Amino acid sequence: MSLDKDLKREIRVETGMSFGRNAPTAAEVETAARRMLELKLKQRRQSLDTAAREKVIKEICDDLLGFGPIEPLLRDPAITEVMINGPGEIYIEKAGRKVLSDQQFDDEGHLRSVLDKMLALAGRRLDESSPYVDFSLQDGSRINAIISPIAVDGSTITIRKFLDTLNTLDDLLRLGTINEPMSRFLRAAVKAKLNMLFSGATGSGKTSTLNVLSTEIGSDERIITIEDALELKLNQQHVVRLLTRPVNIEGKGGISVRHLFSNTLRMRPSRIILGEIRGEEALDFLQAINSGHDGTLAVLHAATPTDSIGRLETMALYAGLDVPVSEIRRQIASGLQLIIQHEQLADGARKISYITELNGLQDGHIVLNDLFRYEITDIAADGRITGEFRTVGKPAIVERFRKRGIPVEDIF
């Protein structure tokens, strides 16, 4: 026999209210929940077997101490993404596969109470005037939320968990995301302060790679990060983190990436890391990498290195400063050195599919030179993909490595 949802909600609410403004321990919540459950069952002359009782108590503890039904999903290290499509449908991504979980919220009110707890911890808001939001949890997990009636079937939350198993280039090697020559090259590229764009589709591993490569940045450098949601996890001591701010309920007080970028240039950065280029800040990015701010790293959504160039051009035009495409193209070619392209394959594996160098302009178009490429060699009957990384080109930027004191023979 299972417990009625209304009764479970009653137990949850009254257990929470019993602590007032105090912050209870896990043991105190469990004791109070157990006592309240026994009281309610006795009042209603109902009975539950031991397994059902423990399940209810665990669910109430997860609600009061964590994020309700999704708490066990967030604790499971094998789950990389949680997708909530209204109260009755929670999907997870595990080993690259999206499957329906057996977890559910009681109703829309239950879901919204958990969402409100997340928003309060992040200092963000969500209401009819601003029905969607991006933010991060304290552990680095990234969240997008959109509420009804915009989300027709109930509030929808997408949680991309922060993978703390990826900390070094050796971790990417272990997972088969790159090979040894690529690892050597990327390590040298960071130390040579090349300007790099991390490109790929959603969930392909762009930010994870950026986090990993940031460990190669020297401890004597001043790093300034600019983000819409706090996703980057840098271990260096001298890091300044800047976060955008949405407009308030009156439509005022918003701080955009462009505002932060222009201020960053006055903060004596050794490195600028841009969490994601989404719009007109693309022009600020180009001006920064063309004005001596070497080693700038940024993330952008695009399917191929060629698409990355096209998107960067288009977004720079959003700035509305009447800059001709030819000038934008010139700035991309002169300031940006590398595109690190990411891809999640059909079997869920994540690969850096291209490392591509920019080789100036020819007939008004940017010349791209693939240095490394991942090529699929076979697709098994069960969908598993095999392939190999290939070194396909010689870089024209070896002089940049020499100037930074990095022996070229150690890279290639």
C-alpha positions as CSV (number, residue, x, y, z in Angstrom):
1,M,0.0,0.0,0.0
2,S,1.3,3.5,-0.9
3,L,0.6,6.7,0.9
4,D,-1.9,9.2,-0.5
5,K,-0.3,12.2,-2.1
6,D,-2.3,14.7,-0.1
7,L,-1.4,12.9,3.2
8,K,2.3,12.8,2.2
9,R,2.1,16.6,1.4
10,E,0.5,17.2,4.8
11,I,3.3,15.3,6.6
12,R,6.0,17.1,4.6
13,V,4.5,20.6,5.3
14,E,3.9,20.0,9.0
15,T,7.3,18.4,9.5
16,G,9.0,21.4,7.9
17,M,6.9,23.8,10.0
18,S,7.8,22.1,13.2
19,F,11.4,23.5,13.0
20,G,10.3,27.1,12.5
21,R,13.2,29.2,11.4
22,N,15.8,26.8,12.7
23,A,18.1,24.8,10.4
24,P,17.7,21.1,11.4
25,T,20.2,18.4,10.9
26,A,19.5,15.4,8.8
27,A,18.9,13.2,11.9
28,E,16.5,15.7,13.3
29,V,14.5,15.8,10.1
30,E,14.3,12.1,9.9
31,T,13.2,11.8,13.5
32,A,10.5,14.5,13.0
33,A,9.3,12.9,9.8
34,R,9.0,9.5,11.3
35,R,7.1,10.9,14.3
36,M,4.7,12.8,12.1
37,L,4.1,9.8,9.8
38,E,3.2,7.6,12.8
39,L,0.9,10.3,14.1
40,K,-1.0,10.7,10.8
41,L,-1.3,7.0,10.2
42,K,-2.7,6.5,13.7
43,Q,-5.2,9.4,13.3
44,R,-6.4,7.9,10.0
45,R,-6.2,4.3,11.2
46,Q,-4.0,3.4,8.2
47,S,-1.1,1.1,8.1
48,L,2.1,0.9,5.9
49,D,4.6,-1.9,5.7
50,T,8.2,-1.1,6.7
51,A,9.6,-0.6,3.2
52,A,6.8,1.8,2.3
53,R,7.3,3.8,5.6
54,E,11.1,4.1,5.0
55,K,10.4,5.3,1.4
56,V,8.0,8.0,2.6
57,I,10.5,9.2,5.3
58,K,13.3,9.3,2.7
59,E,11.2,11.3,0.3
60,I,10.3,13.8,3.0
61,C,13.9,14.1,4.1
62,D,14.9,14.7,0.4
63,D,12.3,17.4,0.1
64,L,13.3,19.3,3.3
65,L,17.0,18.9,3.0
66,G,17.5,18.7,-0.7
67,F,15.6,19.0,-4.0
68,G,12.8,16.4,-3.5
69,P,12.4,13.6,-6.0
70,I,15.4,14.6,-8.1
71,E,17.8,14.5,-5.1
72,P,18.8,10.8,-5.7
73,L,19.3,11.6,-9.4
74,L,21.6,14.5,-8.5
75,R,23.6,12.2,-6.2
76,D,24.0,9.5,-8.8
77,P,27.5,10.1,-10.4
78,A,26.5,8.1,-13.5
79,I,23.7,10.5,-14.3
80,T,24.9,13.5,-16.3
81,E,21.6,15.3,-17.0
82,V,18.2,15.6,-15.4
83,M,15.3,16.8,-17.6
84,I,12.0,17.6,-15.8
85,N,9.0,18.0,-18.2
86,G,6.3,18.9,-15.7
87,P,5.6,17.1,-12.4
88,G,5.0,13.6,-13.8
89,E,7.9,13.2,-16.2
90,I,11.5,13.2,-15.2
91,Y,14.1,12.0,-17.8
92,I,17.8,11.4,-17.2
93,E,20.8,11.1,-19.4
94,K,23.1,8.1,-18.4
95,A,26.0,6.9,-20.5
96,G,24.8,9.2,-23.3
97,R,21.3,7.7,-23.4
98,K,18.1,9.6,-22.4
99,V,15.6,7.5,-20.5
100,L,12.5,8.1,-18.4
101,S,13.2,7.7,-14.6
102,D,10.7,6.4,-12.1
103,Q,10.8,9.6,-10.0
104,Q,7.9,12.1,-10.0
105,F,6.7,15.2,-8.2
106,D,3.4,15.1,-6.5
107,D,2.0,17.9,-8.6
108,E,2.9,21.3,-10.1
109,G,2.9,22.9,-6.6
110,H,5.5,20.4,-5.4
111,L,7.7,21.0,-8.4
112,R,7.5,24.8,-8.0
113,S,8.4,24.6,-4.3
114,V,11.7,22.7,-5.3
115,L,12.3,25.2,-8.1
116,D,11.8,28.1,-5.7
117,K,14.4,26.6,-3.4
118,M,16.9,26.4,-6.2
119,L,16.2,29.9,-7.3
120,A,16.6,31.2,-3.7
121,L,20.0,29.6,-3.4
122,A,21.2,31.1,-6.7
123,G,19.6,34.6,-6.0
124,R,17.5,34.4,-9.1
125,R,13.8,35.0,-9.7
126,L,11.2,33.5,-11.9
127,D,7.6,34.9,-12.5
128,E,5.1,35.8,-15.1
129,S,7.1,38.8,-16.2
130,S,10.3,36.8,-16.5
131,P,9.2,33.2,-17.1
132,Y,12.6,31.6,-17.9
133,V,16.0,31.8,-16.4
134,D,19.5,30.3,-16.5
135,F,21.5,29.8,-13.3
136,S,23.9,27.4,-11.5
137,L,23.8,25.5,-8.3
138,Q,26.7,25.7,-5.8
139,D,28.2,22.5,-7.1
140,G,28.5,24.0,-10.6
141,S,25.4,22.2,-12.1
142,R,23.8,24.3,-14.8
143,I,20.1,24.9,-14.8
144,N,17.6,26.3,-17.2
145,A,14.0,26.7,-16.0
146,I,10.8,27.8,-17.7
147,I,7.4,27.9,-16.0
148,S,3.8,27.6,-17.1
149,P,1.9,28.8,-19.0
150,I,4.9,29.3,-21.3
151,A,5.8,25.7,-20.6
152,V,2.4,24.2,-21.5
153,D,2.6,20.9,-19.6
154,G,4.1,22.3,-16.4
155,S,7.3,23.8,-15.2
156,T,10.3,22.5,-17.2
157,I,13.7,22.3,-15.7
158,T,16.9,21.1,-17.4
159,I,19.9,20.3,-15.1
160,R,23.3,19.6,-16.6
161,K,25.3,18.2,-13.7
162,F,28.9,19.4,-13.1
163,L,31.2,16.5,-13.7
164,D,33.9,16.7,-11.0
165,T,35.6,13.6,-12.5
166,L,37.1,15.8,-15.3
167,N,40.0,17.8,-13.8
168,T,43.0,17.3,-16.1
169,L,43.9,16.5,-19.6
170,D,44.7,13.0,-18.4
171,D,41.0,12.6,-17.6
172,L,40.1,13.5,-21.2
173,L,42.7,11.0,-22.4
174,R,41.2,8.3,-20.2
175,L,37.7,8.9,-21.6
176,G,39.0,8.9,-25.2
177,T,37.9,12.5,-25.8
178,I,41.4,13.3,-27.2
179,N,44.6,11.4,-27.9
180,E,48.2,12.0,-26.6
181,P,49.3,14.3,-29.5
182,M,46.2,16.4,-29.0
183,S,46.9,16.6,-25.3
184,R,50.4,17.8,-25.8
185,F,49.3,20.4,-28.4
186,L,46.4,21.8,-26.2
187,R,48.7,22.0,-23.2
188,A,51.2,24.0,-25.2
189,A,48.5,26.2,-26.8
190,V,47.4,27.3,-23.4
191,K,50.9,28.0,-22.2
192,A,51.6,29.9,-25.5
193,K,48.5,32.1,-24.7
194,L,46.7,31.4,-28.0
195,N,43.2,32.8,-28.3
196,M,40.8,29.8,-28.4
197,L,37.1,29.2,-29.2
198,F,35.5,26.1,-27.7
199,S,32.7,25.2,-30.1
200,G,30.0,22.5,-30.3
201,A,26.4,21.6,-29.7
202,T,24.7,21.7,-26.3
203,G,26.1,18.9,-24.1
204,S,29.1,18.2,-26.2
205,G,31.6,19.0,-23.5
206,K,32.8,22.6,-24.4
207,T,32.8,24.0,-20.9
208,S,34.3,20.8,-19.4
209,T,37.2,21.1,-21.8
210,L,37.7,24.7,-21.0
211,N,37.7,23.9,-17.3
212,V,40.3,21.2,-17.8
213,L,42.5,23.4,-20.0
214,S,42.3,26.2,-17.5
215,T,44.4,24.1,-15.1
216,E,47.3,24.7,-17.4
217,I,47.2,28.5,-16.8
218,G,50.1,29.7,-14.7
219,S,49.5,30.6,-11.0
220,D,51.0,34.0,-11.6
221,E,48.3,35.1,-14.0
222,R,45.2,37.2,-13.1
223,I,42.1,35.5,-14.6
224,I,38.8,37.2,-15.0
225,T,35.8,35.1,-15.9
226,I,32.5,36.5,-17.3
227,E,29.4,34.3,-17.2
228,D,25.6,34.3,-17.3
229,A,25.5,31.4,-14.9
230,L,28.4,30.2,-12.7
231,E,29.7,27.1,-14.6
232,L,33.5,27.5,-14.6
233,K,35.5,25.9,-11.9
234,L,39.0,27.3,-11.8
235,N,41.5,26.2,-9.2
236,Q,43.9,29.1,-9.5
237,Q,44.2,31.5,-6.6
238,H,44.1,34.8,-8.6
239,V,40.6,34.5,-10.2
240,V,37.9,37.2,-10.4
241,R,34.5,35.9,-11.2
242,L,31.9,38.3,-12.8
243,L,28.3,37.4,-13.2
244,T,25.6,39.1,-15.3
245,R,22.4,40.3,-13.6
246,P,18.9,40.2,-15.1
247,V,16.7,43.2,-15.0
248,N,14.5,43.6,-11.9
249,I,10.8,43.4,-11.7
250,E,10.6,47.0,-13.0
251,G,12.8,46.2,-16.0
252,K,15.8,48.0,-14.7
253,G,19.2,47.2,-13.2
254,G,20.3,44.5,-15.7
255,I,24.1,44.0,-16.2
256,S,24.9,42.3,-19.5
257,V,28.0,40.4,-20.7
258,R,28.9,43.5,-22.8
259,H,28.8,45.7,-19.7
260,L,31.1,43.3,-17.8
261,F,33.4,42.8,-20.8
262,S,34.1,46.5,-21.2
263,N,34.8,46.8,-17.5
264,T,37.1,43.8,-17.6
265,L,39.5,45.5,-19.9
266,R,40.2,48.0,-17.2
267,M,40.9,45.3,-14.6
268,R,44.4,44.3,-15.8
269,P,43.5,40.8,-16.7
270,S,46.2,38.3,-17.8
271,R,43.4,36.1,-19.1
272,I,39.8,36.7,-20.0
273,I,37.5,33.7,-20.0
274,L,34.0,34.2,-21.5
275,G,31.5,31.5,-20.4
276,E,29.5,31.8,-23.6
277,I,29.2,34.1,-26.6
278,R,25.5,34.5,-27.3
279,G,25.1,37.8,-29.1
280,E,26.5,41.3,-29.5
281,E,29.3,40.7,-27.0
282,A,31.0,38.8,-29.9
283,L,32.3,42.2,-31.2
284,D,33.8,43.0,-27.7
285,F,35.4,39.6,-27.8
286,L,37.0,40.3,-31.2
287,Q,38.2,43.8,-30.1
288,A,39.8,42.3,-27.0
289,I,41.7,39.5,-28.8
290,N,42.9,42.2,-31.3
291,S,44.1,44.6,-28.6
292,G,46.8,42.5,-26.9
293,H,44.6,40.4,-24.6
294,D,46.3,37.1,-25.5
295,G,45.1,33.8,-24.0
296,T,41.4,34.7,-24.1
297,L,39.2,31.6,-24.0
298,A,35.5,31.6,-25.0
299,V,32.6,29.1,-25.6
300,L,30.2,29.3,-28.6
301,H,27.5,27.0,-29.9
302,A,28.2,25.8,-33.4
303,A,28.2,22.5,-35.3
304,T,31.6,22.8,-37.2
305,P,34.6,25.1,-37.2
306,T,33.3,26.8,-40.3
307,D,29.9,27.3,-38.6
308,S,31.7,28.9,-35.7
309,I,33.2,31.5,-37.9
310,G,29.8,32.3,-39.5
311,R,28.1,32.5,-36.1
312,L,30.9,34.8,-34.7
313,E,30.5,37.1,-37.7
314,T,26.7,37.2,-37.4
315,M,26.7,37.9,-33.7
316,A,29.3,40.6,-34.0
317,L,26.9,42.3,-36.4
318,Y,24.2,42.3,-33.6
319,A,26.2,45.1,-31.9
320,G,24.8,47.4,-34.5
321,L,27.9,49.6,-34.9
322,D,27.8,49.5,-38.7
323,V,31.1,47.5,-38.9
324,P,31.4,45.9,-42.3
325,V,31.6,42.1,-42.5
326,S,35.1,42.4,-44.1
327,E,36.4,44.2,-41.0
328,I,34.8,41.6,-38.7
329,R,36.3,38.9,-40.8
330,R,39.7,40.6,-40.6
331,Q,39.5,40.8,-36.8
332,I,38.6,37.1,-36.5
333,A,41.5,36.1,-38.7
334,S,44.0,38.3,-37.0
335,G,42.9,37.7,-33.4
336,L,41.7,34.1,-33.1
337,Q,44.1,31.3,-33.4
338,L,42.3,28.0,-32.6
339,I,38.8,26.5,-32.7
340,I,38.4,23.4,-30.5
341,Q,35.3,21.6,-31.9
342,H,33.3,19.2,-29.7
343,E,30.8,16.5,-30.7
344,Q,28.7,14.0,-28.8
345,L,28.4,10.9,-31.0
346,A,25.2,8.9,-31.4
347,D,26.4,6.3,-28.8
348,G,26.8,9.1,-26.2
349,A,30.6,9.3,-26.4
350,R,32.1,12.9,-26.4
351,K,35.0,13.7,-28.7
352,I,37.0,16.7,-29.7
353,S,36.3,16.2,-33.4
354,Y,38.5,19.0,-34.7
355,I,41.3,21.2,-33.6
356,T,41.4,23.8,-36.3
357,E,43.9,26.7,-36.9
358,L,43.0,30.0,-38.5
359,N,45.4,30.9,-41.2
360,G,44.5,34.5,-42.2
361,L,42.4,35.7,-45.1
362,Q,42.4,34.6,-48.8
363,D,40.1,36.3,-51.3
364,G,38.2,37.8,-48.4
365,H,37.5,34.5,-46.7
366,I,39.1,33.0,-43.5
367,V,41.4,30.1,-44.2
368,L,40.9,27.2,-41.8
369,N,43.5,24.5,-41.4
370,D,42.5,21.3,-39.5
371,L,45.4,20.1,-37.3
372,F,43.6,17.1,-35.7
373,R,40.4,15.3,-36.6
374,Y,38.4,12.4,-35.3
375,E,37.2,10.1,-38.0
376,I,34.5,7.4,-37.6
377,T,35.7,4.0,-38.9
378,D,32.8,1.7,-37.9
379,I,29.3,1.6,-36.4
380,A,28.5,-1.7,-34.7
381,A,25.0,-3.3,-34.7
382,D,24.4,-2.1,-31.1
383,G,25.1,1.5,-32.2
384,R,28.6,1.6,-30.6
385,I,30.9,3.8,-32.7
386,T,34.6,3.3,-33.2
387,G,37.0,5.7,-34.8
388,E,40.5,7.2,-34.6
389,F,42.1,10.6,-34.1
390,R,44.4,11.7,-36.9
391,T,47.0,14.4,-37.2
392,V,46.1,16.0,-40.6
393,G,48.0,19.3,-40.8
394,K,51.0,21.2,-39.6
395,P,50.4,24.5,-37.7
396,A,51.5,27.8,-39.0
397,I,51.7,29.2,-35.5
398,V,54.8,27.4,-34.3
399,E,56.6,30.7,-33.9
400,R,54.1,31.6,-31.2
401,F,55.3,28.5,-29.3
402,R,58.9,29.4,-29.7
403,K,58.4,33.0,-28.5
404,R,56.8,31.6,-25.3
405,G,59.8,29.3,-24.8
406,I,57.9,26.1,-25.6
407,P,60.1,23.6,-27.6
408,V,58.2,22.8,-30.8
409,E,59.9,19.3,-31.0
410,D,58.1,18.4,-27.7
411,I,54.7,19.1,-29.3
412,F,54.8,17.5,-32.7
